[in-house]
Amino acid sequence: MIKKVLKKIIPPRIQQKLGQAKMFRIGNNFKNMTNAYVFDKIYNKGTWGKNIDGISTSGIGSHTKEIIHPYITQISNFLLEKKPSIIVDLGCGDFNIGSNFVSFTDKYIACDVSNVILSRNRDKFSSLTNVEFKLLDLSKDYLPKGDICFVRQVLQHLSNADIKTFVENLNSNKPYKYLVVTEHLPNSDDFDANLDIETGPDIRLIVDSGVVLHKAPFNLDVSNISELLEVVEGIEGGGRVKTTMYEF
């Protein structure tokens, strides 16, 4: 409640400066670490939250019904229409979302940079015979080819340098027909997109920013851009969760 009141009375630019100071402190905790180490640490510590059994999860963005139910419905309809043979999921996390889509494809390649979460997924979802759990850092590794690629609330945790190499890979190799990106953004469209952060657990919302791949400095090269979904209800900390479809 106090945070909401302060947000109303503190000017946006002051809020951004305070956010930048907080982000600097957070970033220093993860500076000079590999992405694998960062996200293993997040899952080992339960930084994004734990379930009732005390097991770490991918956080509220992957478990809050107001956020995930509309997404699952919309994406299921999208997959029914497109009928992909291969789906690639970059940053699959605890697979609470991706597990809903495996029946729509012949092969589902679920990738993550954290071996901690992948090892758990391999045990938990061993009955899903068309799913491959693959250790992969999207910022530097070869991207497996597919018809559709999901990147859901992943880029928001990455530095601009990491995102830039990912986009350069996409622009050069065009490994997907459709790229479906979900990001947590400020409520207003009038925000400074793509402010830089250190790769880590927090996101750009703290500095009133968010990732928009087709804007500078990333400039994703696509033939078509369309909004699939935007959710504003049930989001802790405010903002909106927007899903954009990029067609190559």
Secondary structure as GFF3:
##gff-version 3
##sequence-region A 1 248
A	DSSP	alpha_helix	2	9	.	.	.	ID=ss1
A	DSSP	alpha_helix	12	28	.	.	.	ID=ss2
A	DSSP	alpha_helix	35	45	.	.	.	ID=ss3
A	DSSP	three_ten_helix	60	62	.	.	.	ID=ss4
A	DSSP	alpha_helix	65	82	.	.	.	ID=ss5
A	DSSP	beta_strand	86	90	.	.	.	ID=ss6
A	DSSP	three_ten_helix	98	100	.	.	.	ID=ss7
A	DSSP	three_ten_helix	102	104	.	.	.	ID=ss8
A	DSSP	beta_strand	107	112	.	.	.	ID=ss9
A	DSSP	alpha_helix	115	124	.	.	.	ID=ss10
A	DSSP	beta_strand	131	135	.	.	.	ID=ss11
A	DSSP	beta_strand	148	152	.	.	.	ID=ss12
A	DSSP	three_ten_helix	155	157	.	.	.	ID=ss13
A	DSSP	alpha_helix	160	173	.	.	.	ID=ss14
A	DSSP	beta_strand	178	185	.	.	.	ID=ss15
A	DSSP	three_ten_helix	204	207	.	.	.	ID=ss16
A	DSSP	beta_strand	224	231	.	.	.	ID=ss17
A	DSSP	beta_strand	240	247	.	.	.	ID=ss18
###
